[in-house]
Amino acid sequence: MAGSRSSTTRLLYTLRSSLKTTPYSSSRSPAPPSQITALLHLHRHYSAAPAVRAKDDQEPWWKESMNKVRNIGISAHIDSGKTTLTERVLFYTGRIHEIHEVRGKDGVGAKMDSMELEREKGITIQSAATYCTWKDYQINIIDTPGHVDFTIEVERALRVLDGAILVLCSVGGVQSQSITVDRQMRRYEVPRIAFINKLDRMGADPWKVLNQARKKLRHHSAAVQIPIGLEEDFQGLVDLVQLKAYYFRGSSGENVVTEEIPADMQAMAAEKRRELIEAVSDVDDQLAEAFLSDEPISSADLEAAIRRATIARKFIPVFMGSAFKNKGVQPLLDGVFNYLPCPLEVDNFALDQSKKEEKVKLSGTPAGPMVALAFKLEERPFGQLTYLRIYDGVLKKGEFITNINTGKKIKVSKLGRMHSDSMEDIQEAHAGQIVAVFGLDCASGDTFTDGSVKYTMTSMNVPEPVVSLAVSPVSKDSGKQFSKALNRFQREDPTFRVGLDPESGQTIISGMGELHLDIYVERIRREYKVDATVGKPRVNFRETITQRAEFDYLHKKQSGGQGQYGRVCGYMEPLPAGSETKFEFENMIIGQAIPSNFIPHIEKGFREAANSGSLIGFPVENIRVVMTDGASHAVDSSELAFRLASIYAFRQCYTKCKPVILEPVMLVELKVPTEFQGNVSGDLNRRKGIIVGNDQDGDDSVITALVPLNNMFGYSTALRSMTQGKGEFTMEYKEHSPVSADVQTQLINAHKPKTAE
């Protein structure tokens, strides 16, 4: 403190001296306002209480530190080059010293694909976190999977990030998963920049991709770079903000050479720069004023305007390059800290549990009470590793923190920063950072604080699983390891569910797709040395009702001693389309026909009955139960009596409500050579698919269809044989829709023998 006090004194003395030596120091002329303000501010600071001065002196430390932090995710459609791009980022920032490819022939594989299965299959299965330093800026990066089956990994990464890079393939363009990822970014209000990758590939067309992003993703975007050459002639980039040309020299493109824009590209650069300025002017008033006044717009003004518009999520700057050919990655890194927000520029809110979940805006600085969200769990040989995003305050090793969801106090015994699968120990971390902690007993989505506040962060969106498999260990001796593996995977992945089939007693695992469940079965074999037998994939059907019907049920049982008595009256009706809840219960009884302490047990009975519909035994959704009347007995009425009365009332009324079966319908996107379009479309029709889009992309047809999941098993083999191995497809869950009458009859008839057993 003494040092800061003496420096303040010196500054005060200097200012006073300068006042005496200026022309304004005569008795007739007052000192300039700016100098008076500075003197008054320093005088107040000097005479302030020590605690206030200490706070002021500390402020620049964390402010500068946090201004130089970026938390970003890299997301895209499968095979767009996310992991390859991350590998180059780590190389140029000095985090790794050799570049390895995703499907590396050297057997090493990319740094961020640390799992053996990821390296074998050449896909990312788990999101991986790392951090690096670029020009004094610290960048925390999460590399996410592209496959739709692992969509939860993207959800939880975007929940805690401040910005993102949306990678688009210059040949494939905006594909189905690009649309899903962009929707997730909108859901979590994440500012983003786009990177059009693979400009070295045959058929690369960045302008086609930019137009697709504007039409399909409704992006308000413009290019901030233009390529010098394309395909095998791709040499470098022209920066439209700085008006410079960049070339990437050296064996790994590590030397960025800045030159003047080639003469033959001057006109195009001027045109595209004007297009960029117009696009930003549409959403930024400051730039619009200069643009409409025909004032020359400097690089600094344009850069500041792009930053403001990007952080406000009104504009998406588009970068270009080829990660595989080591071109365009360094300017993209510059774009991350030039245009994406630091933690201080993002508004984060918590719910105050002590004030009925009142919404509270977090300061986002190390000065506030510590608040952190556990967004990802991993089981390691030494215990559970929990990834935390710190939103407020400082987290120190050795301190106690409170899990607000469970109320438990836990000591932070080991704190670190992740670099893919390796951890580097640190003593403390502050707001805006992503860290990992060993030994925290928690679930994904739990909130931790220092105990001074009862804040919880809103959790991430978790989609419902659509496919189930029956699994059982081959050897009975390995049952303990088998259940240990399933428990661990459930904790790690909220979309992976485990249940028991009440009829067969088999263990049923549910997930987002065939690949999702195949990966987990393979991980049980590799990581726990347990061989499992797998049944045929089963679709997660649902049931619902289509019309309103009334119920009036009396449950009466007399068997000596206290009997059971409960009467429930009311009606069941379908919920309106688009309802957020799947089950609603409403008590509209006037008076005390049923004592109020029995009402929760009536609701519990209806909810229990809705877990298994009478058509094929699947859960009933989109249903509203309304109680209008009932009766009770002074002696014989009990919680059990009313719970049973509700269950029987539900079953009695259910058939009157004209129930139907709902099946998961998938949005399927296929890319096939045009010559096979007829065969593929015909096959989709046979699978009861509805074709909703058909576009031409060069020599390929891009078909979009809605197909019942039950008809899509084994489709990859069928598509390969129809297209001589040239077709490819992706699919993602769209919605649950009613099945046709004939399919409903088949499903009910198939269910009858099981219930009869």
LOKOLVEX-698473 format. One record per residue (C-alpha): x, y, z; residue in one letter. Coordinates in steps of 0.02 Angstrom, whole numbers, plus 50000, padded with zeros to 5 digits. Example, Ala and Ser with C-alpha at 12.3 -4.5 7.8 and 13.67 -1.06 7.14 Angstrom:
// residues 2
PT     xx     yy     zz  code
PT  50615  49775  50390     A
PT  50684  49947  50357     S
***
This chain:
// residues 757
PT     xx     yy     zz  code
PT  50000  50000  50000     M
PT  50146  50116  50041     A
PT  50208  50103  49862     G
PT  50041  50152  49787     S
PT  50024  50297  49911     R
PT  50195  50369  49867     S
PT  50160  50353  49680     S
PT  49994  50447  49705     T
PT  50087  50583  49801     T
PT  50216  50599  49661     R
PT  50078  50614  49530     L
PT  49986  50744  49634     L
PT  50147  50844  49656     Y
PT  50185  50836  49469     T
PT  50012  50898  49423     L
PT  50022  51042  49547     R
PT  50193  51090  49480     S
PT  50130  51086  49301     S
PT  49984  51199  49350     L
PT  50106  51329  49416     K
PT  50210  51329  49258     T
PT  50067  51343  49133     T
PT  50004  51510  49066     P
PT  49841  51473  49157     Y
PT  49925  51488  49328     S
PT  49909  51677  49339     S
PT  49781  51743  49462     S
PT  49672  51808  49319     R
PT  49659  51645  49218     S
PT  49579  51486  49288     P
PT  49663  51316  49265     A
PT  49599  51209  49119     P
PT  49448  51102  49168     P
PT  49537  50938  49123     S
PT  49680  50975  49244     Q
PT  49561  51029  49383     I
PT  49460  50867  49362     T
PT  49618  50761  49369     A
PT  49679  50853  49526     L
PT  49511  50835  49614     L
PT  49503  50650  49572     H
PT  49678  50621  49639     L
PT  49641  50724  49795     H
PT  49485  50620  49829     R
PT  49581  50460  49800     H
PT  49723  50516  49915     Y
PT  49606  50568  50056     S
PT  49489  50418  50037     A
PT  49481  50276  50162     A
PT  49619  50144  50139     P
PT  49492  50009  50089     A
PT  49422  50118  49948     V
PT  49598  50162  49888     R
PT  49648  49979  49892     A
PT  49498  49934  49786     K
PT  49539  50071  49659     D
PT  49721  50017  49651     D
PT  49672  49836  49622     Q
PT  49546  49873  49485     E
PT  49668  49895  49340     P
PT  49747  49725  49380     W
PT  49593  49619  49345     W
PT  49519  49737  49217     K
PT  49670  49724  49104     E
PT  49685  49538  49140     S
PT  49502  49504  49095     M
PT  49504  49615  48941     N
PT  49636  49496  48872     K
PT  49535  49336  48900     V
PT  49427  49252  48766     R
PT  49321  49097  48798     N
PT  49276  49022  48629     I
PT  49206  48863  48556     G
PT  49237  48790  48384     I
PT  49078  48710  48314     S
PT  49021  48647  48144     A
PT  48945  48508  48041     H
PT  49039  48342  48044     I
PT  49199  48342  47940     D
PT  49209  48531  47920     S
PT  49383  48537  47997     G
PT  49354  48592  48180     K
PT  49486  48481  48258     T
PT  49611  48517  48118     T
PT  49584  48703  48146     L
PT  49609  48683  48335     T
PT  49770  48585  48303     E
PT  49838  48730  48198     R
PT  49787  48858  48330     V
PT  49882  48759  48463     L
PT  50035  48748  48349     F
PT  50042  48934  48306     Y
PT  50016  48984  48488     T
PT  50159  48871  48543     G
PT  50053  48749  48644     R
PT  50110  48601  48536     I
PT  50269  48587  48435     H
PT  50213  48466  48299     E
PT  50056  48457  48193     I
PT  49965  48290  48187     H
PT  49815  48253  48078     E
PT  49645  48188  48134     V
PT  49666  48026  48036     R
PT  49855  48031  48055     G
PT  49956  47897  47970     K
PT  50089  47918  48105     D
PT  49968  47843  48232     G
PT  49974  47997  48344     V
PT  49814  48088  48296     G
PT  49760  48265  48339     A
PT  49799  48329  48515     K
PT  49617  48369  48554     M
PT  49558  48192  48505     D
PT  49636  48111  48658     S
PT  49520  47959  48667     M
PT  49581  47803  48577     E
PT  49411  47782  48493     L
PT  49417  47960  48426     E
PT  49585  47928  48344     R
PT  49527  47765  48268     E
PT  49364  47831  48197     K
PT  49430  48004  48151     G
PT  49285  48092  48239     I
PT  49270  48196  48397     T
PT  49163  48110  48530     I
PT  49191  48220  48683     Q
PT  49216  48407  48689     S
PT  49395  48446  48743     A
PT  49457  48604  48828     A
PT  49625  48690  48811     T
PT  49700  48862  48828     Y
PT  49835  48957  48735     C
PT  49913  49129  48724     T
PT  49914  49236  48567     W
PT  49992  49410  48569     K
PT  49967  49430  48759     D
PT  49787  49368  48745     Y
PT  49734  49210  48836     Q
PT  49612  49104  48736     I
PT  49514  48961  48817     N
PT  49455  48845  48678     I
PT  49328  48704  48679     I
PT  49332  48590  48525     D
PT  49160  48510  48504     T
PT  49097  48357  48408     P
PT  49009  48382  48241     G
PT  48904  48223  48244     H
PT  48723  48253  48295     V
PT  48726  48103  48415     D
PT  48845  48202  48529     F
PT  48743  48363  48523     T
PT  48746  48379  48715     I
PT  48934  48412  48705     E
PT  48897  48565  48596     V
PT  48753  48620  48709     E
PT  48858  48621  48867     R
PT  49007  48704  48784     A
PT  48901  48847  48713     L
PT  48815  48869  48883     R
PT  48977  48928  48963     V
PT  49066  49014  48819     L
PT  49071  49200  48778     D
PT  49099  49182  48590     G
PT  49112  49049  48454     A
PT  49187  49010  48285     I
PT  49062  48931  48165     L
PT  49163  48830  48038     V
PT  49086  48806  47866     L
PT  49155  48697  47726     C
PT  49185  48795  47565     S
PT  49127  48643  47464     V
PT  48987  48571  47573     G
PT  48922  48743  47624     G
PT  48785  48759  47756     V
PT  48737  48581  47801     Q
PT  48606  48509  47920     S
PT  48717  48509  48075     Q
PT  48778  48686  48034     S
PT  48595  48740  48054     I
PT  48578  48645  48220     T
PT  48740  48719  48291     V
PT  48687  48894  48237     D
PT  48519  48868  48324     R
PT  48611  48818  48483     Q
PT  48719  48975  48472     M
PT  48561  49081  48458     R
PT  48484  48991  48608     R
PT  48630  49038  48720     Y
PT  48649  49211  48638     E
PT  48831  49179  48589     V
PT  48916  49309  48476     P
PT  49008  49221  48335     R
PT  49124  49237  48189     I
PT  49117  49120  48039     A
PT  49266  49034  47958     F
PT  49247  48964  47782     I
PT  49372  48820  47780     N
PT  49446  48706  47646     K
PT  49473  48839  47511     L
PT  49608  48725  47438     D
PT  49482  48589  47393     R
PT  49412  48557  47221     M
PT  49246  48648  47200     G
PT  49280  48777  47337     A
PT  49162  48926  47323     D
PT  49162  49042  47476     P
PT  49036  49164  47399     W
PT  48909  49024  47376     K
PT  48933  48977  47560     V
PT  48914  49159  47616     L
PT  48748  49173  47521     N
PT  48689  49008  47596     Q
PT  48729  49074  47771     A
PT  48625  49229  47736     R
PT  48477  49129  47668     K
PT  48477  48967  47771     K
PT  48546  49035  47936     L
PT  48475  49211  47916     R
PT  48648  49282  47955     H
PT  48678  49467  47934     H
PT  48856  49440  47877     S
PT  48993  49498  47758     A
PT  49169  49442  47717     A
PT  49313  49529  47806     V
PT  49436  49438  47692     Q
PT  49442  49382  47510     I
PT  49548  49236  47448     P
PT  49694  49257  47328     I
PT  49659  49111  47211     G
PT  49553  48957  47248     L
PT  49571  48767  47248     E
PT  49752  48719  47204     E
PT  49792  48903  47165     D
PT  49744  48963  47340     F
PT  49893  49070  47395     Q
PT  49838  49192  47528     G
PT  49709  49318  47586     L
PT  49667  49502  47566     V
PT  49615  49586  47730     D
PT  49472  49707  47689     L
PT  49487  49799  47855     V
PT  49674  49835  47851     Q
PT  49685  49831  47659     L
PT  49836  49716  47659     K
PT  49876  49549  47578     A
PT  49934  49402  47686     Y
PT  50039  49256  47625     Y
PT  50085  49106  47732     F
PT  50264  49047  47711     R
PT  50367  48912  47795     G
PT  50343  48723  47805     S
PT  50190  48743  47917     S
PT  50131  48916  47864     G
PT  50203  48992  48023     E
PT  50276  49147  47939     N
PT  50141  49273  47893     V
PT  50207  49392  47759     V
PT  50112  49556  47738     T
PT  50116  49636  47565     E
PT  50016  49760  47463     E
PT  49857  49699  47379     I
PT  49895  49627  47205     P
PT  49853  49752  47067     A
PT  49728  49634  46984     D
PT  49629  49620  47147     M
PT  49620  49806  47192     Q
PT  49448  49831  47111     A
PT  49372  49676  47191     M
PT  49445  49723  47363     A
PT  49369  49898  47350     A
PT  49199  49827  47301     E
PT  49198  49695  47441     K
PT  49257  49825  47569     R
PT  49113  49938  47522     R
PT  48995  49789  47539     E
PT  49068  49756  47713     L
PT  49048  49939  47766     I
PT  48867  49941  47704     E
PT  48825  49781  47798     A
PT  48899  49846  47962     V
PT  48820  50019  47937     S
PT  48649  49936  47934     D
PT  48671  49885  48116     V
PT  48794  50013  48187     D
PT  48739  50195  48200     D
PT  48914  50268  48222     Q
PT  48979  50192  48061     L
PT  48816  50231  47970     A
PT  48839  50416  48009     E
PT  49015  50418  47935     A
PT  48961  50312  47786     F
PT  48811  50424  47744     L
PT  48918  50581  47761     S
PT  49040  50506  47634     D
PT  49182  50526  47760     E
PT  49335  50416  47733     P
PT  49322  50266  47850     I
PT  49486  50217  47932     S
PT  49535  50037  47973     S
PT  49521  50074  48160     A
PT  49344  50144  48141     D
PT  49287  49995  48038     L
PT  49367  49872  48159     E
PT  49282  49956  48309     A
PT  49113  49954  48219     A
PT  49128  49769  48174     I
PT  49172  49731  48356     R
PT  49020  49826  48423     R
PT  48902  49744  48299     A
PT  48973  49569  48328     T
PT  48961  49581  48518     I
PT  48783  49646  48501     A
PT  48747  49488  48395     R
PT  48688  49596  48249     K
PT  48830  49550  48129     F
PT  48940  49399  48091     I
PT  49111  49435  48011     P
PT  49165  49298  47890     V
PT  49346  49240  47884     F
PT  49421  49121  47757     M
PT  49564  48997  47740     G
PT  49620  48817  47739     S
PT  49668  48744  47908     A
PT  49739  48585  47828     F
PT  49853  48688  47713     K
PT  49902  48805  47858     N
PT  49828  48961  47780     K
PT  49719  49092  47864     G
PT  49729  49030  48044     V
PT  49834  49174  48116     Q
PT  49717  49311  48049     P
PT  49570  49211  48121     L
PT  49656  49215  48291     L
PT  49674  49404  48273     D
PT  49488  49408  48232     G
PT  49448  49314  48394     V
PT  49519  49451  48504     F
PT  49474  49595  48386     N
PT  49289  49550  48371     Y
PT  49234  49425  48504     L
PT  49191  49485  48680     P
PT  49295  49469  48838     C
PT  49202  49402  48993     P
PT  49165  49581  49052     L
PT  49067  49619  48892     E
PT  48943  49476  48914     V
PT  48791  49486  49028     D
PT  48768  49332  49138     N
PT  48621  49306  49254     F
PT  48592  49194  49405     A
PT  48436  49149  49504     L
PT  48438  49200  49687     D
PT  48367  49050  49782     Q
PT  48346  49154  49940     S
PT  48229  49275  49848     K
PT  48112  49153  49757     K
PT  48229  49133  49608     E
PT  48239  49319  49572     E
PT  48349  49354  49420     K
PT  48516  49433  49470     V
PT  48643  49507  49349     K
PT  48819  49449  49394     L
PT  48960  49576  49395     S
PT  49073  49454  49301     G
PT  49226  49519  49398     T
PT  49343  49443  49528     P
PT  49275  49572  49652     A
PT  49106  49485  49675     G
PT  49061  49328  49776     P
PT  49125  49167  49694     M
PT  48996  49088  49576     V
PT  49041  48943  49459     A
PT  48945  48819  49352     L
PT  48994  48635  49332     A
PT  48960  48603  49147     F
PT  49054  48442  49111     K
PT  49109  48289  49211     L
PT  49240  48158  49171     E
PT  49287  48003  49268     E
PT  49476  47987  49287     R
PT  49581  47851  49375     P
PT  49601  47969  49524     F
PT  49417  48020  49538     G
PT  49291  48135  49456     Q
PT  49358  48282  49357     L
PT  49235  48428  49352     T
PT  49249  48569  49225     Y
PT  49196  48737  49300     L
PT  49162  48904  49219     R
PT  49191  49041  49348     I
PT  49067  49184  49324     Y
PT  49106  49289  49478     D
PT  49241  49303  49611     G
PT  49400  49203  49639     V
PT  49420  49014  49665     L
PT  49572  48963  49767     K
PT  49650  48793  49798     K
PT  49620  48734  49977     G
PT  49461  48838  50001     E
PT  49288  48770  50040     F
PT  49148  48797  49913     I
PT  48961  48758  49927     T
PT  48859  48658  49802     N
PT  48696  48759  49801     I
PT  48597  48616  49722     N
PT  48640  48492  49861     T
PT  48693  48609  50003     G
PT  48858  48514  50028     K
PT  49021  48603  50071     K
PT  49172  48535  49977     I
PT  49357  48575  49988     K
PT  49448  48617  49825     V
PT  49596  48498  49843     S
PT  49663  48505  49664     K
PT  49636  48648  49542     L
PT  49701  48653  49364     G
PT  49683  48709  49184     R
PT  49652  48578  49051     M
PT  49754  48550  48894     H
PT  49652  48412  48810     S
PT  49679  48261  48925     D
PT  49823  48335  49027     S
PT  49801  48451  49177     M
PT  49915  48591  49235     E
PT  49903  48636  49420     D
PT  49863  48815  49471     I
PT  49838  48897  49642     Q
PT  49690  49009  49599     E
PT  49576  49063  49456     A
PT  49460  49211  49437     H
PT  49298  49259  49349     A
PT  49299  49228  49162     G
PT  49410  49073  49170     Q
PT  49374  48890  49134     I
PT  49457  48770  49257     V
PT  49450  48589  49312     A
PT  49434  48526  49491     V
PT  49463  48351  49560     F
PT  49355  48276  49697     G
PT  49193  48376  49678     L
PT  49040  48268  49706     D
PT  48912  48347  49590     C
PT  48806  48326  49435     A
PT  48820  48415  49269     S
PT  48735  48586  49286     G
PT  48764  48611  49474     D
PT  48812  48786  49537     T
PT  48951  48818  49665     F
PT  48975  48976  49769     T
PT  49086  49030  49914     D
PT  48935  49013  50030     G
PT  48897  49199  50045     S
PT  48758  49194  49913     V
PT  48628  49065  49859     K
PT  48638  49089  49671     Y
PT  48606  48954  49542     T
PT  48646  48969  49357     M
PT  48517  48912  49230     T
PT  48565  48742  49163     S
PT  48585  48686  48982     M
PT  48450  48620  48865     N
PT  48452  48428  48866     V
PT  48365  48343  48719     P
PT  48264  48183  48749     E
PT  48345  48017  48693     P
PT  48267  47935  48539     V
PT  48346  47761  48527     V
PT  48359  47621  48654     S
PT  48459  47458  48663     L
PT  48446  47309  48779     A
PT  48620  47269  48848     V
PT  48682  47138  48969     S
PT  48857  47079  49020     P
PT  48911  46912  48942     V
PT  48986  46854  49107     S
PT  48887  46866  49269     K
PT  49049  46898  49364     D
PT  49071  47066  49276     S
PT  48903  47135  49334     G
PT  48983  47253  49460     K
PT  49099  47331  49330     Q
PT  48954  47340  49207     F
PT  48843  47440  49325     S
PT  48992  47549  49375     K
PT  49019  47594  49191     A
PT  48835  47636  49163     L
PT  48828  47745  49319     N
PT  48983  47840  49265     R
PT  48919  47870  49087     F
PT  48751  47931  49154     Q
PT  48839  48060  49264     R
PT  48950  48118  49120     E
PT  48817  48127  48984     D
PT  48641  48192  49023     P
PT  48574  48121  48857     T
PT  48628  47943  48903     F
PT  48492  47859  49009     R
PT  48486  47688  49092     V
PT  48327  47597  49143     G
PT  48253  47425  49172     L
PT  48122  47344  49061     D
PT  47985  47297  49187     P
PT  47928  47149  49079     E
PT  48094  47067  49032     S
PT  48204  47133  49174     G
PT  48336  47183  49045     Q
PT  48446  47338  49062     T
PT  48394  47467  48932     I
PT  48513  47607  48879     I
PT  48443  47757  48783     S
PT  48533  47891  48684     G
PT  48531  48009  48535     M
PT  48567  47882  48397     G
PT  48644  47715  48348     E
PT  48821  47785  48344     L
PT  48798  47864  48517     H
PT  48751  47696  48595     L
PT  48880  47597  48494     D
PT  49017  47711  48563     I
PT  48961  47680  48743     Y
PT  48951  47490  48719     V
PT  49128  47497  48646     E
PT  49189  47605  48792     R
PT  49118  47478  48917     I
PT  49222  47345  48829     R
PT  49382  47447  48820     R
PT  49381  47547  48981     E
PT  49299  47419  49097     Y
PT  49348  47256  49008     K
PT  49166  47200  49004     V
PT  49095  47114  48849     D
PT  48910  47151  48827     A
PT  48775  47071  48720     T
PT  48669  47198  48631     V
PT  48486  47179  48579     G
PT  48401  47254  48426     K
PT  48388  47445  48434     P
PT  48218  47499  48497     R
PT  48133  47663  48455     V
PT  48071  47772  48599     N
PT  47887  47790  48553     F
PT  47768  47899  48652     R
PT  47579  47899  48674     E
PT  47458  48045  48681     T
PT  47272  48081  48681     I
PT  47172  48168  48544     T
PT  47010  48219  48630     Q
PT  46936  48268  48797     R
PT  46848  48140  48908     A
PT  46781  48142  49085     E
PT  46820  48025  49229     F
PT  46726  47984  49389     D
PT  46806  47842  49486     Y
PT  46772  47778  49661     L
PT  46905  47669  49742     H
PT  46826  47575  49887     K
PT  46899  47427  49979     K
PT  46841  47353  50144     Q
PT  46942  47212  50220     S
PT  46920  47225  50407     G
PT  46995  47369  50504     G
PT  47031  47529  50409     Q
PT  46976  47517  50227     G
PT  47019  47621  50074     Q
PT  46904  47756  50007     Y
PT  46936  47889  49876     G
PT  46831  47963  49737     R
PT  46903  48074  49599     V
PT  46804  48167  49465     C
PT  46864  48278  49324     G
PT  46922  48270  49144     Y
PT  47078  48237  49037     M
PT  47117  48335  48879     E
PT  47262  48357  48758     P
PT  47378  48505  48788     L
PT  47384  48637  48648     P
PT  47521  48615  48516     A
PT  47688  48691  48565     G
PT  47661  48677  48754     S
PT  47821  48685  48856     E
PT  47762  48552  48980     T
PT  47717  48373  48936     K
PT  47600  48345  49083     F
PT  47489  48470  49176     E
PT  47383  48442  49330     F
PT  47255  48569  49389     E
PT  47148  48566  49544     N
PT  46981  48656  49513     M
PT  46885  48581  49660     I
PT  46784  48714  49750     I
PT  46765  48685  49937     G
PT  46834  48539  50037     Q
PT  46760  48388  49947     A
PT  46936  48315  49958     I
PT  47052  48378  50097     P
PT  47196  48480  50023     S
PT  47330  48365  50096     N
PT  47272  48225  49978     F
PT  47286  48330  49818     I
PT  47476  48305  49793     P
PT  47449  48115  49805     H
PT  47311  48122  49675     I
PT  47431  48215  49559     E
PT  47566  48086  49598     K
PT  47446  47946  49549     G
PT  47403  48026  49382     F
PT  47587  48059  49344     R
PT  47629  47878  49387     E
PT  47490  47813  49273     A
PT  47552  47927  49131     A
PT  47722  47841  49136     N
PT  47647  47692  49044     S
PT  47506  47709  48918     G
PT  47390  47561  48886     S
PT  47422  47552  48698     L
PT  47605  47492  48696     I
PT  47666  47538  48871     G
PT  47763  47697  48826     F
PT  47749  47863  48922     P
PT  47598  47974  48886     V
PT  47639  48154  48837     E
PT  47546  48318  48805     N
PT  47407  48282  48928     I
PT  47313  48394  49050     R
PT  47218  48322  49198     V
PT  47089  48433  49284     V
PT  47007  48387  49450     M
PT  46830  48458  49470     T
PT  46755  48356  49613     D
PT  46778  48206  49725     G
PT  46733  48130  49892     A
PT  46824  48069  50045     S
PT  46787  47968  50201     H
PT  46829  48029  50375     A
PT  46909  47861  50423     V
PT  46946  47759  50266     D
PT  47022  47895  50155     S
PT  47211  47891  50145     S
PT  47355  47947  50034     E
PT  47365  47771  49960     L
PT  47177  47764  49926     A
PT  47180  47926  49826     F
PT  47339  47879  49733     R
PT  47260  47713  49678     L
PT  47096  47801  49635     A
PT  47193  47918  49517     S
PT  47286  47775  49433     I
PT  47125  47678  49399     Y
PT  47033  47837  49344     A
PT  47171  47872  49218     F
PT  47162  47696  49145     R
PT  46972  47701  49136     Q
PT  46968  47871  49050     C
PT  47121  47845  48936     Y
PT  47033  47738  48805     T
PT  46889  47866  48793     K
PT  47017  48001  48747     C
PT  47058  47913  48581     K
PT  47244  47885  48615     P
PT  47373  47878  48475     V
PT  47554  47822  48465     I
PT  47689  47952  48427     L
PT  47852  47904  48343     E
PT  48015  48002  48329     P
PT  48033  48079  48157     V
PT  48208  48122  48095     M
PT  48264  48263  47982     L
PT  48375  48173  47857     V
PT  48493  48264  47738     E
PT  48568  48162  47596     L
PT  48700  48210  47470     K
PT  48703  48090  47321     V
PT  48763  48099  47141     P
PT  48618  48159  47031     T
PT  48615  47994  46933     E
PT  48557  47902  47092     F
PT  48427  48032  47143     Q
PT  48278  47931  47078     G
PT  48327  47770  47170     N
PT  48361  47862  47333     V
PT  48197  47961  47326     S
PT  48099  47802  47290     G
PT  48180  47714  47438     D
PT  48137  47861  47552     L
PT  47955  47848  47498     N
PT  47955  47662  47538     R
PT  48019  47707  47711     R
PT  47868  47824  47731     K
PT  47979  47977  47717     G
PT  47917  48148  47660     I
PT  48039  48242  47547     I
PT  48038  48426  47599     V
PT  48183  48494  47497     G
PT  48286  48453  47343     N
PT  48433  48563  47292     D
PT  48570  48545  47165     Q
PT  48751  48565  47220     D
PT  48865  48542  47069     G
PT  48847  48360  47012     D
PT  48761  48311  47175     D
PT  48582  48317  47233     S
PT  48549  48372  47412     V
PT  48386  48294  47473     I
PT  48304  48342  47637     T
PT  48170  48225  47705     A
PT  48071  48187  47863     L
PT  48078  47999  47896     V
PT  48016  47895  48045     P
PT  48166  47835  48145     L
PT  48093  47660  48153     N
PT  48121  47646  47964     N
PT  48300  47712  47966     M
PT  48394  47568  48048     F
PT  48532  47500  47937     G
PT  48508  47644  47815     Y
PT  48694  47679  47793     S
PT  48720  47506  47715     T
PT  48567  47526  47602     A
PT  48625  47699  47543     L
PT  48800  47635  47504     R
PT  48732  47495  47394     S
PT  48609  47614  47306     M
PT  48743  47744  47265     T
PT  48897  47633  47238     Q
PT  48969  47702  47401     G
PT  48958  47884  47342     K
PT  48809  47942  47446     G
PT  48816  48014  47621     E
PT  48684  48064  47746     F
PT  48659  48145  47916     T
PT  48504  48142  48024     M
PT  48444  48228  48180     E
PT  48288  48217  48288     Y
PT  48149  48332  48229     K
PT  47991  48289  48329     E
PT  47871  48153  48386     H
PT  47725  48134  48263     S
PT  47572  48017  48261     P
PT  47599  47852  48171     V
PT  47482  47796  48031     S
PT  47332  47685  48077     A
PT  47409  47526  48005     D
PT  47574  47551  48099     V
PT  47476  47585  48260     Q
PT  47382  47420  48239     T
PT  47546  47326  48207     Q
PT  47629  47401  48362     L
PT  47479  47362  48474     I
PT  47470  47181  48410     N
PT  47658  47160  48438     A
PT  47638  47226  48616     H
PT  47494  47109  48663     K
PT  47596  46946  48676     P
PT  47720  47034  48794     K
PT  47582  47091  48912     T
PT  47500  46920  48907     A
PT  47660  46832  48966     E
***
